[in-house]
Amino acid sequence: MISKDREYLSFEFLARQEGEGMFVDGQAAIFDRPAEWFVMDGVKYYLVIDSHALDRAEMDDVVLNIEHGGKPAAKTRNGTLKLDLRPDGLYVSADLSQNVTGRELFEEILKKFYDRMSFAFGIEEVGGDSYDQPTHTRTVLRIKRLWDVAAVTWAVFEQTQVSARAWVETQHAMDSRAEVLRAAEVVRVAEAAQHLERLKLCSQILAKVG
């Protein structure tokens, strides 16, 4: 179930079979590297995950599921889903061989029914992110909780952009207003300079006449 109060990021993954094991591996988050996040009215917005964003995040009870819902195919609490926090990012590895849901999902991954994964997380309400307007870059500073990792189809992942769109629409409106205010300030300064020049010229003419 896609939730409006959560953030979603997609990532690519690899499927591999070792003996009876059915594994999927991927790097869910790459730290300190801007990634194109959303495009609105021709403006590209970027997202960066800070290298310390997950330092205090709750990650002890995370599931791997399908389309962010339904029965879990793997789970951190029983060791079938492993999260590895490294200096360059968050890595995910899951053994899908331990239940029917996982085995069926692995077969569907091999048949390309699912070709993307995404993870859902919640950001701290205060100080959880920052925004650089000139570069249109949002930086996630503090993640409160990692909710789940999900196998998704491309069409389904489009739905996960609801939260991104809501954030970008708000910021885009603020950016546009800021641009208008800056343009108005430039005009005001230019007009003030022209007025001073006219006053200066009038003073010079009056001085000559006097």
C-alpha positions in Angstrom: 0.0 0.0 0.0 1.5 3.3 -1.1 1.3 5.8 1.8 1.4 9.6 1.4 3.3 10.1 4.6 6.3 8.1 3.4 9.1 8.8 0.9 10.0 6.3 -1.8 13.2 5.8 -3.8 13.8 3.2 -6.5 17.0 1.2 -7.2 18.1 -1.6 -9.5 19.0 -5.0 -8.2 20.5 -8.3 -9.3 18.9 -11.8 -8.9 21.1 -14.8 -8.3 20.6 -18.5 -7.4 23.1 -20.4 -5.2 22.1 -24.0 -4.5 18.7 -23.8 -2.9 19.1 -20.1 -2.2 17.2 -17.5 -4.2 18.8 -14.1 -3.6 18.3 -10.5 -4.7 20.9 -7.9 -4.0 21.0 -4.1 -4.6 22.2 -0.8 -3.3 19.0 1.0 -2.0 20.7 4.3 -1.3 23.8 6.0 -2.6 25.1 8.6 -0.2 26.2 12.2 -1.1 25.5 11.9 -4.8 22.7 14.0 -6.4 20.2 12.0 -8.4 17.5 13.4 -10.7 14.4 13.1 -8.6 11.5 14.9 -10.4 11.0 17.3 -13.4 8.3 20.0 -13.2 7.7 22.6 -15.9 11.1 21.8 -17.3 12.9 22.3 -14.0 14.9 19.4 -12.7 14.8 18.7 -9.0 17.6 16.6 -7.4 17.7 14.5 -4.3 20.7 13.7 -2.1 20.9 11.2 0.8 23.4 12.5 3.3 25.9 9.9 4.5 24.7 10.3 8.1 21.0 10.2 7.2 20.5 6.6 8.5 22.8 6.8 11.6 19.8 6.9 14.0 17.1 5.3 11.8 14.9 2.4 13.0 15.8 -0.5 10.8 15.3 -3.5 13.1 11.9 -4.6 11.6 11.9 -4.2 7.8 10.2 -6.4 5.4 10.6 -7.1 1.7 7.2 -7.3 -0.1 5.6 -6.8 -3.4 4.4 -3.3 -4.4 4.8 -2.1 -0.8 2.1 -4.4 0.5 0.8 -7.9 1.0 2.6 -10.9 2.6 6.4 -10.5 3.3 8.8 -12.3 1.1 11.7 -11.7 3.5 12.2 -10.0 6.9 15.0 -8.6 8.9 13.8 -10.2 12.1 14.3 -13.7 10.8 17.5 -13.0 8.9 16.1 -13.5 5.4 16.5 -9.8 4.7 19.8 -8.1 5.5 20.5 -4.4 5.5 24.2 -3.4 5.3 25.0 0.3 6.0 28.3 1.1 4.4 30.2 4.4 4.0 28.9 4.8 0.4 25.3 3.7 0.9 22.7 1.2 2.1 22.9 -2.3 0.6 20.1 -4.8 0.6 20.3 -8.6 0.3 17.4 -11.0 0.6 17.0 -14.8 0.5 13.6 -15.4 -1.1 13.7 -19.2 -0.8 12.3 -19.5 2.7 8.6 -19.1 2.0 6.1 -19.5 -0.9 5.7 -15.7 -1.4 9.5 -15.3 -1.8 9.9 -18.3 -4.1 7.0 -17.1 -6.4 8.4 -13.6 -6.4 11.9 -14.9 -7.4 10.4 -16.7 -10.3 8.5 -13.6 -11.4 11.7 -11.5 -11.1 13.5 -14.0 -13.4 10.7 -13.6 -15.9 11.0 -9.8 -15.7 7.6 -9.2 -14.2 9.4 -7.1 -11.6 12.4 -5.2 -12.7 12.7 -2.5 -10.1 12.8 -2.2 -6.3 12.1 0.7 -4.1 12.3 1.4 -0.4 9.9 3.4 1.8 11.2 5.6 4.6 10.0 8.3 6.9 12.0 11.6 7.5 12.3 13.4 10.8 9.8 16.2 10.9 12.3 18.7 12.3 15.6 19.0 10.7 15.0 16.0 8.5 15.9 17.7 5.2 17.2 20.9 3.7 16.8 22.5 0.3 19.2 24.5 -1.9 17.1 26.7 -4.2 19.7 27.7 -6.8 20.5 24.0 -7.6 16.9 22.7 -6.8 18.5 20.1 -4.6 16.8 18.5 -1.6 19.1 16.8 0.9 17.7 14.1 3.2 19.6 14.6 6.5 17.8 12.4 9.0 15.7 9.3 8.3 13.5 8.3 11.2 12.5 4.8 10.0 13.0 2.5 7.1 9.6 0.9 6.5 10.0 -1.7 3.8 11.7 -2.7 0.6 9.5 -3.7 -2.3 9.7 -5.4 -5.7 7.8 -3.1 -8.1 6.9 -2.9 -11.7 7.7 0.4 -13.5 4.0 1.3 -13.7 3.5 0.7 -10.0 6.6 2.7 -9.1 5.0 5.7 -10.8 2.5 5.7 -8.0 5.2 6.0 -5.4 6.0 9.5 -6.9 2.9 10.9 -5.2 4.9 12.0 -2.2 7.7 13.4 -4.4 5.2 15.3 -6.5 3.5 16.8 -3.5 6.8 18.0 -2.1 8.1 19.3 -5.5 4.8 21.1 -6.3 5.0 23.0 -3.0 8.7 23.9 -3.5 8.2 24.8 -7.1 5.5 27.3 -6.2 7.9 28.8 -3.6 10.7 28.9 -6.1 8.5 30.6 -8.7 7.4 33.2 -6.1 11.1 33.8 -5.2 12.0 34.3 -8.8 9.2 36.8 -9.2 10.3 38.7 -6.1 13.9 38.7 -7.3 12.9 40.0 -10.7 10.8 42.7 -9.0 13.8 43.7 -6.9 16.1 43.9 -9.9 13.5 46.2 -11.6 13.2 48.3 -8.4 16.9 48.7 -8.0 17.3 49.6 -11.7 14.5 52.2 -11.5 16.0 53.7 -8.3 19.4 54.0 -10.1 17.7 55.7 -13.1 15.9 58.1 -10.7 19.2 59.0 -9.0 20.8 59.6 -12.4 17.9 61.9 -13.3 18.3 63.8 -10.0 22.0 64.1 -10.6 21.5 65.4 -14.1 18.9 68.0 -12.9 21.3 69.1 -10.2 24.1 69.6 -12.8 21.7 71.6 -15.0 20.5 73.8 -12.1 24.1 74.4 -11.1 25.0 75.7 -14.5 21.9 77.8 -14.7 22.7 79.3 -11.3 
